[in-house]
């Protein structure tokens, strides 16, 4: 699989036969020029994961792409397929399983919104959105959240250790002034057999 990280939560997955873009949000750049998409997946409604201003241009350039969203995002977009935990979709020849269902708690006074995490390609890539949900499947490549109002670094480390991926690709880093510090801690505290691999933004990388 080849992956492009457009910053923060937005990643493009290319299996060689299927191209899937996940969470094109306002903190990410360059995704609106992506073409030949088979699907766009949205984990939840927060603006850093769903840019409602740029999404229509992206979909217009990719009229064949499925738009799959959580129930909280559905009212903000046109003609989506709404994903629920337990659903399994076929995107081209790639299976997408929906897991999780709830955003991690930011504060008890802030309502918890839906969050659909996606296991792509029978565990080839896992995007948790804003959650630390551990799926039943083995995960080869994990999109590992690095910094958020709902996240402590130790929680991210424990999440990585629980999943034990072959490769952990840090995402959700735009709120950190020095994300390399988090990456260094991830590398120091990673489980045996896991490589922590920060990606160069906008550059396609085989993982």
Residue frames as a rotation matrix with the C-alpha (Angstrom) as fourth column:
UNK 1
0.574 0.819 0.000 0.00
0.819 -0.574 0.000 0.00
0.000 0.000 -1.000 0.00
UNK 2
-0.589 -0.689 0.423 1.06
0.672 -0.708 -0.218 3.57
0.450 0.155 0.880 -0.72
UNK 3
0.356 0.666 -0.656 0.03
0.920 -0.373 0.120 6.42
-0.165 -0.646 -0.745 1.57
UNK 4
-0.433 -0.392 0.812 0.02
0.426 -0.882 -0.199 10.20
0.794 0.260 0.549 1.20
UNK 5
-0.053 0.361 -0.931 -0.36
0.966 -0.218 -0.139 12.28
-0.253 -0.907 -0.338 4.36
UNK 6
-0.014 0.151 0.988 -1.87
0.597 -0.792 0.129 15.71
0.802 0.592 -0.079 3.62
UNK 7
-0.802 -0.324 0.502 -1.41
-0.194 -0.654 -0.731 16.90
0.566 -0.684 0.461 7.18
UNK 8
-0.407 0.602 0.686 -3.42
-0.899 -0.134 -0.417 16.32
-0.159 -0.787 0.596 10.33
UNK 9
-0.119 0.436 0.892 -6.01
-0.349 0.823 -0.448 13.55
-0.930 -0.364 0.054 9.88
UNK 10
0.707 0.513 -0.487 -6.13
-0.581 0.029 -0.813 13.43
-0.403 0.858 0.319 6.07
UNK 11
-0.430 -0.825 0.368 -4.55
-0.367 0.532 0.763 10.45
-0.825 0.193 -0.531 4.33
UNK 12
0.400 0.421 -0.814 -4.79
-0.916 0.192 -0.351 8.98
0.008 0.886 0.463 0.84
UNK 13
-0.093 -0.365 0.926 -4.55
-0.329 0.889 0.318 5.20
-0.940 -0.275 -0.203 0.61
UNK 14
0.314 0.101 -0.944 -3.62
-0.948 0.075 -0.308 3.59
0.040 0.992 0.119 -2.71
UNK 15
0.384 -0.096 0.918 -3.71
-0.337 0.912 0.236 -0.21
-0.860 -0.400 0.317 -2.85
UNK 16
-0.797 -0.599 0.080 -2.74
-0.108 0.272 0.956 -0.29
-0.595 0.753 -0.282 -6.51
UNK 17
-0.731 0.620 0.285 -6.35
0.567 0.319 0.759 -0.87
0.380 0.717 -0.585 -7.57
UNK 18
0.430 0.891 -0.143 -8.30
0.795 -0.298 0.528 1.29
0.428 -0.341 -0.837 -5.09
UNK 19
-0.697 -0.610 0.376 -7.79
0.379 -0.759 -0.529 4.90
0.608 -0.226 0.761 -3.98
UNK 20
0.403 0.808 -0.430 -9.44
0.777 -0.053 0.627 6.06
0.484 -0.587 -0.649 -0.74
UNK 21
-0.534 -0.489 0.690 -9.16
0.041 -0.830 -0.557 9.50
0.845 -0.269 0.463 0.88
UNK 22
0.132 0.530 -0.838 -9.94
0.892 0.306 0.334 9.77
0.433 -0.791 -0.432 4.59
UNK 23
0.446 0.229 -0.865 -10.84
0.802 -0.532 0.273 12.90
-0.398 -0.815 -0.421 6.57
UNK 24
-0.359 -0.491 0.794 -10.17
0.771 -0.635 -0.044 15.90
0.526 0.596 0.606 4.28
UNK 25
0.464 0.534 -0.707 -10.38
0.872 -0.415 0.258 18.62
-0.156 -0.737 -0.658 6.93
UNK 26
0.972 0.058 0.226 -9.53
0.114 -0.964 -0.240 22.28
0.204 0.259 -0.944 7.26
UNK 27
0.584 -0.810 0.048 -6.05
-0.445 -0.270 0.854 21.72
-0.679 -0.521 -0.518 8.74
UNK 28
0.042 -0.530 0.847 -4.99
0.519 0.735 0.435 19.61
-0.854 0.422 0.306 5.72
UNK 29
0.280 -0.013 -0.960 -3.72
-0.596 -0.786 -0.163 20.93
-0.752 0.618 -0.228 2.40
UNK 30
-0.629 -0.580 -0.517 -3.45
-0.730 0.212 0.650 19.59
-0.268 0.786 -0.557 -1.13
UNK 31
-0.662 0.375 0.649 -6.16
0.224 0.925 -0.307 16.96
-0.716 -0.058 -0.696 -0.96
UNK 32
0.282 0.890 -0.358 -8.56
-0.146 -0.329 -0.933 18.95
-0.948 0.315 0.037 -3.17
UNK 33
0.067 -0.340 -0.938 -6.35
-0.975 -0.220 0.010 18.23
-0.210 0.914 -0.346 -6.18
UNK 34
-0.707 -0.329 0.627 -6.51
-0.300 0.941 0.156 14.44
-0.641 -0.078 -0.764 -5.77
UNK 35
0.004 0.683 -0.730 -8.14
-1.000 0.017 0.010 12.58
0.020 0.730 0.683 -8.65
UNK 36
-0.202 0.013 -0.979 -9.19
-0.446 0.889 0.104 9.01
0.872 0.458 -0.173 -9.52
UNK 37
-0.761 -0.002 0.648 -10.66
-0.637 0.193 -0.747 8.41
-0.124 -0.981 -0.148 -6.08
UNK 38
-0.613 0.581 -0.535 -12.92
0.198 0.769 0.608 5.44
0.765 0.267 -0.587 -5.43
UNK 39
0.430 0.771 -0.470 -14.17
0.726 0.014 0.687 6.74
0.537 -0.637 -0.554 -2.07
UNK 40
-0.460 -0.428 0.778 -13.96
-0.280 -0.761 -0.585 9.57
0.843 -0.487 0.230 0.44
UNK 41
0.102 0.427 -0.899 -14.42
0.734 0.577 0.357 8.50
0.671 -0.696 -0.255 4.06
UNK 42
-0.167 -0.069 0.983 -15.30
-0.461 -0.876 -0.140 10.86
0.872 -0.477 0.115 6.92
UNK 43
-0.659 -0.131 -0.740 -14.86
0.487 0.676 -0.553 9.73
0.573 -0.725 -0.382 10.52
UNK 44
-0.059 0.669 -0.741 -16.78
0.954 -0.182 -0.240 12.58
-0.295 -0.721 -0.627 12.17
UNK 45
0.608 0.625 0.489 -18.21
0.767 -0.622 -0.159 16.07
0.205 0.471 -0.858 11.85
UNK 46
0.504 -0.421 -0.754 -15.45
0.350 -0.699 0.624 18.23
-0.790 -0.578 -0.205 13.38
UNK 47
0.929 0.021 -0.369 -14.00
-0.277 -0.620 -0.734 20.75
-0.244 0.785 -0.570 10.93
UNK 48
0.007 -0.996 -0.084 -10.45
-0.895 -0.044 0.444 19.43
-0.446 0.073 -0.892 11.19
UNK 49
-0.616 -0.151 0.773 -11.75
0.069 0.967 0.244 16.16
-0.785 0.204 -0.586 9.70
UNK 50
-0.029 0.682 0.730 -14.44
0.970 0.196 -0.144 17.51
-0.241 0.704 -0.668 7.36
UNK 51
-0.768 -0.213 -0.604 -13.95
0.060 -0.963 0.263 20.69
-0.637 0.166 0.753 5.33
UNK 52
0.077 0.923 0.377 -17.45
0.649 0.241 -0.722 21.35
-0.757 0.300 -0.580 4.02
UNK 53
0.505 0.056 -0.861 -16.19
-0.408 -0.864 -0.295 24.21
-0.761 0.501 -0.413 1.84
UNK 54
-0.307 -0.757 -0.576 -13.59
-0.900 0.034 0.435 22.21
-0.310 0.652 -0.692 -0.10
UNK 55
-0.499 0.124 0.858 -15.33
-0.016 0.988 -0.152 18.82
-0.866 -0.090 -0.491 -0.15
UNK 56
0.605 0.794 0.058 -17.72
0.024 0.055 -0.998 19.68
-0.796 0.605 0.014 -3.03
UNK 57
0.452 -0.521 -0.724 -14.79
-0.884 -0.368 -0.287 20.58
-0.117 0.770 -0.627 -5.32
UNK 58
-0.609 -0.702 0.370 -13.08
-0.678 0.702 0.218 17.31
-0.412 -0.118 -0.903 -4.43
UNK 59
-0.225 0.608 0.761 -16.21
0.185 0.794 -0.580 15.28
-0.957 0.011 -0.291 -5.18
UNK 60
0.728 0.479 -0.490 -16.86
-0.337 -0.372 -0.865 17.18
-0.597 0.795 -0.110 -8.43
UNK 61
0.051 -0.813 -0.580 -13.40
-0.998 -0.030 -0.047 16.15
0.021 0.582 -0.813 -9.60
UNK 62
-0.942 -0.335 0.002 -14.13
-0.334 0.938 -0.095 12.55
0.030 -0.090 -0.995 -8.56
UNK 63
-0.193 0.981 -0.009 -17.76
-0.968 -0.189 0.164 11.90
0.160 0.040 0.986 -9.58
UNK 64
0.133 0.203 -0.970 -17.25
-0.271 0.949 0.162 8.14
0.953 0.241 0.182 -9.36
UNK 65
-0.799 -0.596 -0.076 -16.19
-0.076 0.227 -0.971 8.27
0.596 -0.770 -0.227 -5.69
UNK 66
0.232 0.795 -0.561 -18.43
0.648 0.304 0.698 7.00
0.725 -0.525 -0.445 -2.92
UNK 67
-0.405 -0.260 0.877 -18.91
-0.486 -0.751 -0.447 9.41
0.775 -0.607 0.177 -0.01
UNK 68
0.197 0.377 -0.905 -19.11
0.525 0.739 0.422 7.46
0.828 -0.558 -0.053 3.24
UNK 69
-0.458 -0.277 0.845 -19.70
-0.393 -0.790 -0.471 9.41
0.798 -0.547 0.253 6.46
UNK 70
-0.877 0.205 -0.434 -20.76
0.479 0.408 -0.777 9.01
0.018 -0.890 -0.456 10.07
UNK 71
0.021 0.995 0.095 -24.30
0.965 -0.045 0.258 9.93
0.261 0.087 -0.961 11.04
UNK 72
0.255 0.052 -0.966 -23.20
0.611 -0.783 0.119 13.23
-0.749 -0.620 -0.231 12.62
UNK 73
-0.682 -0.600 -0.419 -21.61
0.021 -0.588 0.808 14.44
-0.731 0.542 0.414 9.38
UNK 74
-0.525 0.460 0.716 -24.47
0.823 0.491 0.287 13.35
-0.220 0.740 -0.636 7.13
UNK 75
0.529 0.824 -0.203 -26.57
0.721 -0.563 -0.404 16.56
-0.447 0.067 -0.892 7.42
UNK 76
0.303 -0.496 -0.814 -23.58
-0.169 -0.868 0.466 18.66
-0.938 -0.004 -0.346 6.27
UNK 77
-0.760 -0.626 -0.173 -22.95
-0.331 0.144 0.933 16.86
-0.559 0.766 -0.316 2.96
UNK 78
0.122 0.812 -0.570 -24.91
-0.960 -0.048 -0.275 15.84
-0.251 0.581 0.774 -0.12
UNK 79
0.696 0.365 -0.618 -25.88
-0.612 0.752 -0.245 12.26
0.375 0.548 0.747 -0.98
UNK 80
-0.376 -0.886 0.273 -23.69
-0.915 0.307 -0.263 10.36
0.150 -0.348 -0.925 1.48
UNK 81
0.246 0.311 -0.918 -23.71
0.079 0.937 0.339 6.73
0.966 -0.156 0.206 2.47
UNK 82
0.335 -0.059 0.940 -24.04
-0.861 -0.424 0.281 6.75
0.382 -0.904 -0.193 6.27
UNK 83
-0.234 -0.566 -0.791 -21.74
-0.102 0.823 -0.559 4.35
0.967 -0.051 -0.250 8.07
UNK 84
0.646 0.400 0.650 -22.60
-0.710 0.002 0.704 2.63
0.280 -0.916 0.286 11.33
UNK 85
-0.381 -0.799 0.466 -20.31
-0.901 0.433 0.007 0.47
-0.208 -0.417 -0.885 13.48
UNK 86
-0.162 0.248 0.955 -20.48
-0.074 0.962 -0.263 -3.10
-0.984 -0.114 -0.137 12.22
UNK 87
0.846 0.447 -0.290 -21.07
-0.281 -0.088 -0.956 -2.09
-0.453 0.890 0.051 8.59
UNK 88
-0.214 -0.881 0.421 -18.79
0.300 0.351 0.887 -3.51
-0.930 0.316 0.190 5.91
UNK 89
0.693 0.378 -0.614 -18.43
-0.396 -0.512 -0.762 -1.73
-0.603 0.771 -0.205 2.57
UNK 90
0.189 -0.639 0.746 -16.74
0.821 0.520 0.237 -2.74
-0.539 0.568 0.622 -0.64
UNK 91
0.623 -0.129 -0.772 -14.77
-0.379 -0.913 -0.153 0.04
-0.685 0.388 -0.617 -2.32
UNK 92
0.094 -0.528 -0.844 -13.52
-0.942 0.228 -0.247 -1.39
0.323 0.818 -0.476 -5.61
UNK 93
0.345 -0.025 -0.938 -11.93
0.019 1.000 -0.020 -4.63
0.938 -0.011 0.345 -4.52
UNK 94
-0.757 -0.652 0.052 -11.06
0.031 -0.115 -0.993 -3.29
0.653 -0.750 0.107 -1.05
UNK 95
0.174 0.802 -0.572 -13.09
0.722 0.291 0.628 -4.05
0.670 -0.522 -0.528 2.06
UNK 96
-0.644 -0.264 0.718 -13.80
-0.260 -0.807 -0.530 -1.25
0.719 -0.528 0.451 4.54
UNK 97
-0.069 0.584 -0.809 -15.09
0.789 0.528 0.315 -2.22
0.611 -0.616 -0.497 7.98
UNK 98
-0.004 0.185 0.983 -16.67
-0.326 -0.929 0.174 0.38
0.945 -0.320 0.064 10.27
UNK 99
-0.064 -0.089 -0.994 -15.78
0.812 0.574 -0.104 0.14
0.580 -0.814 0.035 13.97
UNK 100
-0.930 -0.327 -0.169 -15.90
0.356 -0.681 -0.639 2.29
0.094 -0.655 0.750 17.09
UNK 101
-0.047 0.977 0.206 -18.79
0.853 -0.068 0.518 4.74
0.520 0.200 -0.830 17.07
UNK 102
0.874 0.381 -0.302 -17.96
0.487 -0.687 0.540 7.44
-0.002 -0.619 -0.786 19.61
UNK 103
0.352 -0.721 0.597 -15.56
-0.074 -0.657 -0.750 10.37
0.933 0.220 -0.285 19.70
UNK 104
-0.313 -0.541 -0.780 -13.13
0.806 0.284 -0.520 10.37
0.503 -0.792 0.347 22.62
UNK 105
0.682 0.599 -0.419 -14.14
0.731 -0.544 0.413 12.61
0.020 -0.588 -0.809 25.52
UNK 106
-0.108 -0.639 0.761 -12.70
0.359 -0.739 -0.570 16.13
0.927 0.212 0.309 25.40
UNK 107
-0.949 -0.024 0.315 -14.48
-0.280 -0.397 -0.874 17.30
0.146 -0.917 0.370 28.57
UNK 108
-0.705 0.706 -0.064 -17.60
0.667 0.630 -0.399 16.13
-0.242 -0.324 -0.915 30.35
UNK 109
-0.126 0.674 -0.728 -19.30
0.075 -0.725 -0.684 19.45
-0.989 -0.141 0.040 29.48
UNK 110
-0.440 -0.086 -0.894 -18.76
-0.837 -0.321 0.443 18.91
-0.325 0.943 0.069 25.72
UNK 111
0.599 0.748 0.285 -21.22
-0.577 0.650 -0.494 16.54
-0.555 0.132 0.821 23.99
UNK 112
-0.490 -0.724 0.485 -19.70
-0.183 0.630 0.755 13.41
-0.852 0.282 -0.441 22.52
UNK 113
0.234 0.529 -0.816 -20.37
-0.906 -0.186 -0.380 13.13
-0.353 0.828 0.436 18.79
UNK 114
0.905 0.089 0.415 -20.37
0.045 0.952 -0.303 10.01
-0.422 0.293 0.858 16.60
UNK 115
0.077 -0.914 -0.399 -16.98
-0.926 -0.213 0.311 8.84
-0.369 0.346 -0.863 15.29
UNK 116
0.957 0.224 0.186 -16.69
-0.132 0.903 -0.408 6.01
-0.259 0.366 0.894 12.79
UNK 117
-0.041 -0.999 0.026 -13.25
-0.669 0.047 0.742 4.44
-0.742 0.013 -0.670 12.62
UNK 118
0.787 0.331 -0.520 -12.30
-0.616 0.378 -0.691 2.55
-0.032 0.865 0.502 9.46
UNK 119
-0.027 -0.734 0.679 -10.38
-0.196 0.670 0.716 -0.71
-0.980 -0.114 -0.162 9.05
UNK 120
0.546 0.173 -0.819 -9.33
-0.790 -0.218 -0.573 -0.72
-0.278 0.960 0.017 5.40
UNK 121
0.206 -0.487 -0.849 -8.27
-0.728 0.504 -0.465 -3.78
0.654 0.714 -0.251 3.43
UNK 122
0.763 0.182 -0.620 -8.78
0.165 0.872 0.460 -6.38
0.624 -0.454 0.636 6.19
UNK 123
0.825 -0.409 -0.389 -6.41
0.389 -0.089 0.917 -4.50
-0.410 -0.908 0.086 8.48
UNK 124
0.174 -0.792 0.586 -3.98
0.920 -0.082 -0.384 -3.12
0.352 0.605 0.714 5.90
UNK 125
-0.778 -0.350 0.521 -4.64
0.148 -0.909 -0.389 0.38
0.610 -0.226 0.760 7.33
UNK 126
0.037 0.782 -0.622 -6.60
0.977 0.102 0.186 1.56
0.209 -0.615 -0.761 10.35
UNK 127
-0.671 -0.115 0.732 -7.81
0.072 -0.993 -0.091 5.15
0.738 -0.008 0.675 10.76
UNK 128
-0.543 0.448 -0.710 -9.32
0.836 0.370 -0.406 5.69
0.081 -0.814 -0.575 14.22
UNK 129
0.283 0.571 0.771 -10.53
0.369 -0.807 0.462 9.25
0.885 0.153 -0.439 13.69
UNK 130
-0.299 -0.315 0.901 -10.74
-0.659 -0.615 -0.433 10.94
0.690 -0.723 -0.024 17.08
UNK 131
0.811 0.507 0.291 -10.86
-0.565 0.552 0.613 7.77
0.150 -0.662 0.734 19.14
UNK 132
-0.403 -0.897 0.184 -8.66
-0.915 0.392 -0.094 5.15
0.012 -0.206 -0.978 20.70
UNK 133
0.616 0.718 0.324 -10.88
-0.687 0.691 -0.225 2.24
-0.386 -0.084 0.919 19.72
UNK 134
-0.563 -0.813 0.150 -8.96
-0.678 0.558 0.478 -1.03
-0.472 0.168 -0.866 19.36
UNK 135
0.278 0.710 -0.647 -10.44
-0.943 0.329 -0.043 -3.22
0.182 0.623 0.761 16.59
UNK 136
0.695 0.057 0.717 -10.58
-0.320 0.918 0.237 -7.00
-0.644 -0.394 0.656 16.68
UNK 137
0.947 -0.297 0.120 -8.57
0.245 0.431 -0.869 -7.32
0.206 0.852 0.481 13.47
UNK 138
0.103 -0.979 -0.177 -4.80
0.776 -0.033 0.630 -7.36
-0.622 -0.202 0.756 13.27
UNK 139
0.951 0.178 -0.254 -3.60
0.029 -0.866 -0.498 -4.00
-0.309 0.466 -0.829 11.91
UNK 140
0.363 -0.846 0.390 -0.63
0.926 0.283 -0.249 -3.69
0.100 0.451 0.887 9.58
UNK 141
-0.699 -0.540 0.469 -0.41
0.510 -0.836 -0.203 0.12
0.501 0.098 0.860 9.37
UNK 142
0.144 0.708 -0.691 -1.95
0.981 -0.196 0.003 2.36
-0.133 -0.678 -0.723 12.04
UNK 143
-0.052 -0.056 0.997 -2.77
0.253 -0.967 -0.041 6.05
0.966 0.250 0.065 11.68
UNK 144
-0.112 -0.133 -0.985 -1.59
0.964 0.224 -0.140 7.05
0.240 -0.965 0.103 15.17
UNK 145
0.745 0.415 0.523 -3.02
0.301 -0.908 0.292 10.30
0.596 -0.060 -0.801 16.63
UNK 146
-0.231 -0.962 -0.147 -0.17
0.714 -0.065 -0.697 12.44
0.661 -0.266 0.701 17.97
UNK 147
-0.937 -0.129 -0.324 -1.88
0.322 -0.676 -0.663 15.42
-0.134 -0.726 0.675 19.60
UNK 148
-0.309 0.900 0.308 -5.42
0.282 -0.222 0.933 16.55
0.908 0.376 -0.185 20.42
UNK 149
-0.323 0.276 0.905 -7.53
-0.787 -0.609 -0.095 18.16
0.525 -0.743 0.415 23.17
UNK 150
0.703 0.692 0.165 -8.84
-0.684 0.593 0.424 14.67
0.196 -0.411 0.890 23.95
UNK 151
0.788 -0.445 -0.425 -5.46
0.255 0.865 -0.433 12.93
0.560 0.233 0.795 24.02
UNK 152
0.639 -0.733 0.233 -2.47
-0.593 -0.276 0.757 12.48
-0.490 -0.621 -0.611 26.32
UNK 153
0.033 -0.710 -0.703 0.75
-0.943 0.210 -0.256 11.16
0.330 0.672 -0.663 24.82
UNK 154
-0.759 -0.334 0.559 0.72
-0.564 0.767 -0.307 8.20
-0.326 -0.548 -0.770 27.18
UNK 155
0.181 0.902 0.392 -2.74
-0.294 0.430 -0.854 7.23
-0.939 0.039 0.343 25.95
UNK 156
0.650 -0.004 -0.760 -1.49
-0.760 -0.015 -0.650 7.28
-0.009 1.000 -0.013 22.35
UNK 157
-0.461 -0.877 -0.133 1.44
-0.855 0.480 -0.196 5.05
0.236 0.024 -0.971 23.34
UNK 158
-0.580 0.300 0.757 -0.86
-0.337 0.758 -0.559 2.58
-0.742 -0.579 -0.339 25.08
UNK 159
0.564 0.792 -0.232 -3.14
-0.484 0.089 -0.871 2.60
-0.669 0.603 0.434 22.02
UNK 160
0.273 -0.570 -0.775 -0.18
-0.900 0.133 -0.415 1.75
0.340 0.811 -0.477 19.77
UNK 161
-0.739 -0.597 0.312 0.91
-0.673 0.671 -0.311 -0.99
-0.023 -0.440 -0.898 22.17
UNK 162
-0.139 0.782 0.607 -2.59
-0.375 0.526 -0.764 -2.47
-0.916 -0.334 0.220 22.25
UNK 163
0.790 0.479 -0.381 -2.77
-0.491 0.124 -0.862 -2.66
-0.366 0.869 0.334 18.46
UNK 164
0.059 -0.888 0.456 0.89
-0.044 0.454 0.890 -3.63
-0.997 -0.073 -0.013 17.83
UNK 165
0.943 0.294 -0.154 0.96
-0.151 -0.035 -0.988 -2.60
-0.296 0.955 0.011 14.15
UNK 166
0.381 -0.838 0.391 3.90
0.921 0.382 -0.079 -3.33
-0.084 0.390 0.917 11.88
UNK 167
-0.680 -0.548 0.487 4.05
0.612 -0.790 -0.034 0.41
0.404 0.275 0.873 11.13
UNK 168
0.236 0.698 -0.676 2.62
0.853 -0.482 -0.200 3.39
-0.466 -0.530 -0.709 13.03
UNK 169
-0.430 -0.263 0.864 2.18
0.724 -0.671 0.156 6.49
0.539 0.693 0.479 10.89
UNK 170
-0.576 0.225 -0.786 1.67
0.599 -0.538 -0.593 9.58
-0.556 -0.812 0.175 13.10
UNK 171
-0.346 0.561 0.752 -1.34
0.596 -0.488 0.638 11.71
0.725 0.669 -0.166 12.14
UNK 172
0.687 0.726 -0.023 -3.42
0.506 -0.456 0.733 14.41
0.521 -0.515 -0.680 13.89
UNK 173
-0.035 -0.881 -0.471 -0.29
0.998 -0.051 0.020 16.47
-0.042 -0.470 0.882 14.55
UNK 174
-0.118 -0.075 0.990 -1.31
0.578 -0.816 0.007 20.00
0.808 0.573 0.140 13.52
UNK 175
0.835 0.463 0.298 -2.15
0.026 -0.574 0.818 21.12
0.550 -0.675 -0.491 17.06
UNK 176
0.651 -0.680 -0.336 1.42
0.645 0.262 0.718 20.41
-0.400 -0.684 0.610 18.21
UNK 177
0.840 -0.404 -0.361 4.06
-0.473 -0.873 -0.123 23.12
-0.265 0.274 -0.925 17.91
UNK 178
-0.253 -0.945 -0.206 6.84
-0.967 0.242 0.081 20.48
-0.027 0.220 -0.975 17.85
UNK 179
0.738 0.672 -0.058 5.31
-0.674 0.739 -0.016 17.18
0.032 0.051 0.998 16.70
UNK 180
0.192 -0.744 -0.640 8.75
-0.326 0.567 -0.756 15.62
0.926 0.354 -0.134 16.36
UNK 181
-0.592 -0.366 0.718 8.87
-0.782 0.046 -0.621 15.43
0.195 -0.929 -0.313 20.17
UNK 182
0.325 0.788 0.522 5.82
-0.790 0.530 -0.308 13.18
-0.520 -0.313 0.795 20.15
UNK 183
0.769 -0.070 -0.636 7.29
-0.456 0.638 -0.621 11.10
0.449 0.767 0.458 17.34
UNK 184
-0.294 -0.955 -0.039 10.48
-0.566 0.207 -0.798 10.61
0.770 -0.212 -0.602 19.34
UNK 185
-0.445 0.211 0.870 8.51
-0.833 0.261 -0.489 9.41
-0.330 -0.942 0.060 22.35
UNK 186
0.698 0.710 -0.095 6.47
-0.679 0.615 -0.400 7.07
-0.226 0.344 0.912 20.17
UNK 187
0.431 -0.613 -0.663 9.68
-0.422 0.512 -0.748 5.58
0.797 0.602 -0.038 18.81
UNK 188
-0.575 -0.703 0.419 11.16
-0.670 0.111 -0.734 5.19
0.469 -0.702 -0.535 22.29
UNK 189
-0.535 0.457 0.710 8.02
-0.640 0.329 -0.694 3.54
-0.552 -0.826 0.117 23.74
UNK 190
0.076 0.577 -0.813 6.79
-0.955 0.277 0.107 1.54
0.287 0.769 0.572 20.74
UNK 191
0.664 0.185 0.724 6.02
-0.448 0.874 0.187 -2.16
-0.598 -0.449 0.664 21.12
UNK 192
-0.413 -0.843 0.345 8.44
-0.241 0.466 0.851 -4.74
-0.879 0.268 -0.395 19.83
UNK 193
-0.454 0.159 0.877 8.07
0.750 0.600 0.280 -5.24
-0.481 0.784 -0.391 16.09
UNK 194
0.676 0.733 0.078 6.55
0.682 -0.583 -0.441 -1.80
-0.278 0.351 -0.894 15.39
UNK 195
-0.571 -0.762 0.307 8.22
0.821 -0.541 0.183 0.88
0.027 0.356 0.934 13.27
UNK 196
0.372 0.602 -0.707 7.17
0.515 -0.767 -0.383 4.49
-0.773 -0.221 -0.595 13.90
UNK 197
-0.492 -0.542 0.681 7.32
0.838 -0.081 0.540 6.22
-0.238 0.836 0.494 10.54
UNK 198
0.116 0.484 -0.867 6.43
0.104 -0.874 -0.474 9.91
-0.988 -0.035 -0.152 10.18
UNK 199
0.163 0.028 0.986 5.61
0.955 0.246 -0.165 10.68
-0.247 0.969 0.013 6.55
UNK 200
-0.874 -0.411 -0.261 6.74
0.291 -0.871 0.397 13.68
-0.390 0.271 0.880 4.50
UNK 201
-0.042 0.953 -0.299 3.59
0.089 -0.294 -0.952 15.73
-0.995 -0.066 -0.073 3.89
UNK 202
0.524 0.435 -0.732 2.19
-0.639 -0.367 -0.676 15.43
-0.563 0.822 0.086 0.38
UNK 203
-0.340 -0.755 -0.561 4.69
-0.938 0.311 0.151 12.73
0.061 0.578 -0.814 -0.63
UNK 204
0.723 0.602 -0.337 3.48
-0.604 0.789 0.112 9.28
0.334 0.123 0.935 -1.68
UNK 205
-0.344 -0.843 0.413 5.21
-0.937 0.283 -0.203 6.64
0.055 -0.457 -0.888 0.42
UNK 206
0.110 0.304 -0.946 5.12
-0.251 0.930 0.269 2.85
0.962 0.208 0.179 0.31
UNK 207
-0.225 -0.129 0.966 4.30
-0.973 -0.029 -0.231 1.50
0.058 -0.991 -0.119 3.75
